[in-house]
Amino acid sequence: MRRLIYKALRFLLKIGLHVYYKKIVVEGLENIPKNQPLILVANHQNALIDPLLVATHISIRPYFLTRAAVFKNPVAAYLLNLIQMLPVYRVLDGFSTIPQNQQTFQKTNQVLQQNGSVLIFAEGNHSIIRNIRPLSKGFTRMAYGALAECPELNPVVIPVSIQYSAHKRTAGVVRIILGESISVNPDPTQALKLTKQVEEALKALVVDIPDATYPETLANLLENQVDVTNKQEVEHFLSGKPTSYQVKSFGSLRNKLMKIFHLPLYWIWLFGIAPKMEDEVFTSTWKFLIGFVLAPIYYFLLVLCCFHPEYGTWAISFLLMAWISLWANQNSQE
């Protein structure tokens, strides 16, 4: 039953993500080896959206290590457990919570010993800044912890880049790239070397804008409609070479129409969520969850109104315009 619920939830989330984003590109699936314990190490730019995208768009079923704070709500914790997310406690969560990480690492050891897969956001935090931050030692601890208990294992690390044309807006482009696998040297003294190797592999996949010129460089890229999910395109533009693909700017009129015909949902975001949100990286997470959970209810209520003898015609028109504006907003970029 748990597996059935997982598949159903995964299917629904995948549909929801394809409605929320215009285009989701996945590259490098051929780099996933079979019958080997896998540790996927990803960059982290978009809160809960990052693991949801990976969970629904790669061919394996990894366990995810994610910040423990999102497990505070019992309902959220139940759903996160269904899609195989495991909590990681940080100093920010209180020193008393740190020992609880031992249970998580015991679980990851079991997964790896069964040739399973685990994904970790090794930067240790999230940020919409488009670069790679220093990696923590969590993934090496997993690798060598599993090897200590089962020396015959042959774990590999796969770098995973997740990049967005616009972190906080709908109808954007997402690009997920799985890099070539990196073998884990069984000698634990090589842990630091492994960390550096994986960090360099991620830097080769992710658009990495220098901090010194970050605001100006990003503004220049966006102004010229460069595909900021594509490292090669960004490097070509910055070096003066022509780019082959441009991301068209958002259609403001289409976006406004979508808000008008989804006004109750927009108000929930504008007045209920946005003023209380302390971390802007959760913007897309909340927008997606509002649409995923409440949009079906909103559409169902509109459908019911369609059968009302007095308001039926109005309801049908409003429902059609809601769907048309949603479609138009999705197609406001190429």
C-alpha positions as CSV (number, residue, x, y, z in Angstrom):
1,M,0.0,0.0,0.0
2,R,2.8,2.4,0.9
3,R,4.4,1.8,-2.5
4,L,1.1,2.4,-4.3
5,I,0.6,5.7,-2.5
6,Y,4.1,6.7,-3.4
7,K,3.6,6.0,-7.0
8,A,0.2,7.8,-7.0
9,L,1.7,10.9,-5.2
10,R,4.7,10.9,-7.5
11,F,2.5,10.8,-10.6
12,L,0.3,13.7,-9.3
13,L,3.4,15.7,-8.3
14,K,4.9,15.2,-11.7
15,I,1.7,16.5,-13.4
16,G,1.6,19.5,-11.0
17,L,5.2,20.4,-11.7
18,H,4.6,20.3,-15.5
19,V,1.7,22.6,-15.0
20,Y,3.7,25.0,-12.8
21,Y,6.8,25.0,-15.1
22,K,6.6,25.4,-18.9
23,K,9.6,23.1,-19.6
24,I,11.5,20.6,-17.5
25,V,14.6,19.3,-19.2
26,V,16.5,16.2,-17.9
27,E,19.9,15.3,-19.1
28,G,22.4,12.5,-18.2
29,L,20.0,9.7,-17.2
30,E,22.4,7.4,-19.0
31,N,25.0,8.1,-16.2
32,I,23.0,6.2,-13.6
33,P,24.6,2.8,-13.1
34,K,22.6,-0.2,-12.3
35,N,22.9,-2.4,-9.2
36,Q,25.2,-0.1,-7.4
37,P,24.7,2.0,-4.3
38,L,24.3,5.6,-5.4
39,I,24.9,8.9,-3.6
40,L,23.5,11.8,-5.6
41,V,24.9,15.2,-4.6
42,A,22.9,18.2,-5.8
43,N,23.1,21.9,-5.6
44,H,20.2,23.6,-3.7
45,Q,18.6,26.7,-5.1
46,N,14.8,26.3,-4.7
47,A,13.8,24.8,-1.3
48,L,11.3,21.9,-1.5
49,I,10.9,22.2,-5.3
50,D,14.5,20.7,-5.8
51,P,13.8,17.3,-4.2
52,L,10.3,17.1,-5.8
53,L,11.7,17.6,-9.2
54,V,14.4,15.0,-8.8
55,A,11.9,12.5,-7.2
56,T,9.6,12.8,-10.1
57,H,11.9,13.1,-13.1
58,I,14.6,10.4,-12.7
59,S,14.2,6.7,-13.2
60,I,15.3,5.7,-9.6
61,R,13.6,6.1,-6.3
62,P,16.2,7.9,-4.1
63,Y,15.8,8.8,-0.4
64,F,16.3,12.5,0.2
65,L,18.1,14.2,3.1
66,T,16.4,17.5,3.7
67,R,16.3,20.1,6.4
68,A,14.4,18.9,9.5
69,A,12.4,22.2,9.8
70,V,10.0,21.1,7.0
71,F,9.0,18.1,9.0
72,K,7.5,20.1,11.9
73,N,3.9,20.0,10.5
74,P,2.6,16.4,11.1
75,V,0.7,16.3,7.7
76,A,3.8,17.6,5.9
77,A,6.0,15.1,7.7
78,Y,3.6,12.2,6.7
79,L,3.7,13.2,3.0
80,L,7.4,13.8,3.0
81,N,8.0,10.4,4.5
82,L,5.8,8.9,1.7
83,I,8.2,10.3,-0.9
84,Q,11.2,9.0,1.1
85,M,12.5,12.2,2.6
86,L,14.7,12.0,5.7
87,P,15.3,14.9,8.2
88,V,18.7,16.3,8.7
89,Y,19.1,18.4,11.9
90,R,21.4,21.4,12.0
91,V,22.8,23.6,14.7
92,L,20.2,26.1,13.8
93,D,17.6,23.5,14.9
94,G,19.2,23.3,18.4
95,F,22.2,21.4,19.7
96,S,19.8,18.9,21.3
97,T,18.5,17.8,17.9
98,I,21.9,16.9,16.4
99,P,22.1,13.3,17.9
100,Q,18.9,12.6,15.9
101,N,20.9,12.6,12.7
102,Q,22.4,9.3,13.7
103,Q,19.0,7.6,13.0
104,T,19.0,9.2,9.5
105,F,22.5,8.1,8.7
106,Q,21.7,4.6,9.9
107,K,18.8,4.6,7.5
108,T,21.0,5.8,4.6
109,N,23.5,3.0,5.5
110,Q,20.8,0.4,5.1
111,V,19.7,1.9,1.8
112,L,23.2,1.9,0.3
113,Q,23.9,-1.6,1.5
114,Q,20.8,-2.7,-0.5
115,N,22.2,-1.0,-3.7
116,G,19.7,1.8,-3.1
117,S,20.2,5.5,-3.7
118,V,20.3,8.6,-1.5
119,L,20.3,12.3,-2.6
120,I,21.8,15.0,-0.4
121,F,22.0,18.7,-0.9
122,A,25.6,19.0,0.2
123,E,25.9,22.8,0.2
124,G,24.2,22.6,3.6
125,N,21.7,25.4,2.9
126,H,19.7,26.8,0.0
127,S,20.1,30.1,-2.0
128,I,18.8,31.5,-5.3
129,I,22.3,32.8,-5.9
130,R,23.6,31.0,-9.1
131,N,26.8,29.5,-7.9
132,I,28.2,26.5,-6.0
133,R,28.9,26.9,-2.3
134,P,31.4,24.8,-0.4
135,L,30.2,21.3,0.1
136,S,29.7,19.7,3.6
137,K,31.1,16.3,4.5
138,G,27.6,14.7,4.9
139,F,27.8,12.6,1.6
140,T,31.3,11.3,2.4
141,R,30.1,10.4,5.9
142,M,27.4,8.3,4.2
143,A,29.8,6.7,1.8
144,Y,32.4,5.7,4.3
145,G,29.8,4.8,7.0
146,A,28.3,2.3,4.6
147,L,31.7,1.0,3.6
148,A,32.7,0.5,7.3
149,E,29.8,-1.8,7.8
150,C,30.0,-3.5,4.4
151,P,33.5,-3.3,2.9
152,E,32.5,-5.1,-0.3
153,L,30.2,-2.3,-1.4
154,N,31.1,-0.2,-4.4
155,P,29.3,3.1,-3.9
156,V,29.5,5.9,-6.5
157,V,28.7,9.6,-6.3
158,I,26.7,11.3,-9.0
159,P,26.7,15.1,-9.2
160,V,23.3,16.6,-10.0
161,S,22.7,20.2,-11.1
162,I,19.2,21.8,-10.8
163,Q,18.8,25.2,-12.4
164,Y,15.9,27.6,-13.1
165,S,15.3,30.3,-15.6
166,A,13.3,32.1,-12.8
167,H,13.4,30.8,-9.2
168,K,10.3,32.6,-7.9
169,R,7.9,32.6,-10.9
170,T,5.7,30.2,-12.8
171,A,6.0,29.1,-16.4
172,G,9.8,29.0,-16.3
173,V,12.4,26.5,-17.5
174,V,14.1,23.9,-15.3
175,R,17.2,22.0,-16.3
176,I,18.3,18.9,-14.4
177,I,21.7,17.4,-15.3
178,L,23.1,14.2,-13.9
179,G,26.9,14.1,-14.3
180,E,29.2,11.2,-14.7
181,S,29.5,8.9,-11.7
182,I,32.5,9.2,-9.4
183,S,33.9,6.1,-7.7
184,V,34.5,6.2,-4.0
185,N,38.0,5.3,-2.9
186,P,37.6,2.8,0.0
187,D,40.4,4.5,1.9
188,P,38.6,6.9,4.3
189,T,41.6,9.2,4.4
190,Q,40.6,10.2,0.8
191,A,37.3,11.8,2.0
192,L,38.5,15.3,1.5
193,K,39.8,14.5,-2.0
194,L,36.4,13.1,-2.8
195,T,34.6,16.2,-1.6
196,K,36.8,18.4,-3.8
197,Q,36.3,16.1,-6.8
198,V,32.5,16.2,-6.4
199,E,32.6,20.0,-5.9
200,E,34.5,20.5,-9.1
201,A,32.2,18.2,-11.0
202,L,29.2,20.2,-9.8
203,K,30.9,23.5,-10.8
204,A,31.3,22.0,-14.3
205,L,27.5,21.6,-14.5
206,V,26.1,24.6,-12.8
207,V,26.0,28.2,-14.0
208,D,28.5,29.8,-11.6
209,I,28.4,33.6,-11.6
210,P,31.3,35.2,-9.8
211,D,30.3,37.0,-6.6
212,A,32.3,40.1,-7.4
213,T,30.2,41.0,-10.5
214,Y,27.1,39.0,-9.7
215,P,24.3,41.6,-9.8
216,E,25.6,43.2,-13.0
217,T,26.3,39.9,-14.8
218,L,23.0,38.3,-13.9
219,A,21.1,41.5,-15.0
220,N,23.0,41.5,-18.3
221,L,22.2,37.8,-18.9
222,L,18.5,38.3,-18.2
223,E,18.2,41.5,-20.2
224,N,19.6,39.7,-23.2
225,Q,17.3,36.7,-22.6
226,V,20.1,34.2,-22.3
227,D,19.1,30.8,-21.1
228,V,20.6,30.9,-17.5
229,T,19.9,27.2,-17.0
230,N,22.4,26.3,-19.7
231,K,26.1,26.7,-18.6
232,Q,27.4,26.6,-22.1
233,E,25.0,29.3,-23.3
234,V,26.0,31.6,-20.4
235,E,29.7,31.1,-21.0
236,H,29.3,31.7,-24.8
237,F,27.4,35.0,-24.1
238,L,29.9,36.2,-21.5
239,S,32.8,35.4,-23.8
240,G,31.2,37.3,-26.7
241,K,30.1,34.2,-28.7
242,P,26.6,33.9,-30.2
243,T,24.0,32.0,-28.2
244,S,21.6,29.6,-29.9
245,Y,18.6,29.9,-27.5
246,Q,16.8,32.7,-25.9
247,V,14.3,32.7,-23.1
248,K,11.6,35.2,-24.0
249,S,10.4,37.6,-21.3
250,F,7.3,36.9,-19.3
251,G,4.0,38.2,-20.8
252,S,2.8,40.6,-18.1
253,L,-0.7,40.8,-19.5
254,R,-1.1,37.0,-19.6
255,N,0.2,36.7,-16.0
256,K,-2.3,39.4,-14.8
257,L,-5.2,37.6,-16.5
258,M,-4.2,34.4,-14.8
259,K,-4.2,36.1,-11.5
260,I,-7.6,37.7,-12.1
261,F,-9.2,34.3,-13.0
262,H,-7.5,32.6,-10.1
263,L,-8.2,35.5,-7.7
264,P,-9.0,33.4,-4.6
265,L,-5.7,31.4,-5.0
266,Y,-3.8,34.6,-5.7
267,W,-5.2,36.3,-2.5
268,I,-4.2,33.3,-0.4
269,W,-0.6,33.8,-1.6
270,L,-0.6,37.6,-1.5
271,F,-2.3,38.1,1.9
272,G,-1.9,34.8,3.7
273,I,1.5,33.4,2.8
274,A,3.8,36.1,1.3
275,P,3.7,38.5,4.3
276,K,4.6,35.7,6.7
277,M,7.3,34.1,4.6
278,E,10.8,34.9,6.0
279,D,12.9,33.1,3.4
280,E,12.4,34.1,-0.3
281,V,13.7,30.7,-1.4
282,F,10.4,29.2,-0.4
283,T,8.5,31.4,-2.8
284,S,8.0,28.7,-5.5
285,T,7.4,26.0,-2.9
286,W,4.4,27.8,-1.5
287,K,3.1,28.9,-4.9
288,F,3.3,25.3,-6.1
289,L,1.7,23.9,-3.0
290,I,-1.2,26.4,-3.2
291,G,-1.8,25.3,-6.8
292,F,-1.3,21.6,-6.2
293,V,-3.6,21.4,-3.2
294,L,-6.1,24.2,-3.7
295,A,-6.4,24.7,-7.5
296,P,-8.3,21.3,-7.9
297,I,-10.7,22.4,-5.2
298,Y,-11.2,25.8,-6.8
299,Y,-11.9,24.2,-10.2
300,F,-14.3,21.7,-8.7
301,L,-16.3,24.5,-7.1
302,L,-16.4,26.4,-10.4
303,V,-17.7,23.2,-12.1
304,L,-20.4,22.9,-9.4
305,C,-21.4,26.5,-10.1
306,C,-21.8,25.7,-13.8
307,F,-24.9,23.7,-12.9
308,H,-26.5,26.5,-11.0
309,P,-29.6,27.8,-13.0
310,E,-28.8,31.4,-12.3
311,Y,-25.0,31.6,-12.3
312,G,-24.3,28.6,-14.7
313,T,-23.4,30.7,-17.8
314,W,-21.2,33.0,-15.8
315,A,-19.4,30.1,-14.1
316,I,-18.8,28.3,-17.4
317,S,-17.2,31.4,-18.8
318,F,-15.1,32.0,-15.8
319,L,-13.9,28.4,-15.7
320,L,-13.0,28.5,-19.4
321,M,-11.1,31.8,-18.9
322,A,-9.3,30.4,-15.9
323,W,-8.0,27.5,-18.0
324,I,-7.2,29.6,-21.0
325,S,-5.3,32.1,-18.9
326,L,-3.3,29.3,-17.3
327,W,-2.5,27.9,-20.7
328,A,-1.6,31.3,-22.0
329,N,0.7,32.0,-19.1
330,Q,2.5,28.6,-19.6
331,N,3.0,29.6,-23.3
332,S,4.3,33.1,-22.6
333,Q,7.9,31.8,-22.9
334,E,9.6,29.8,-25.6
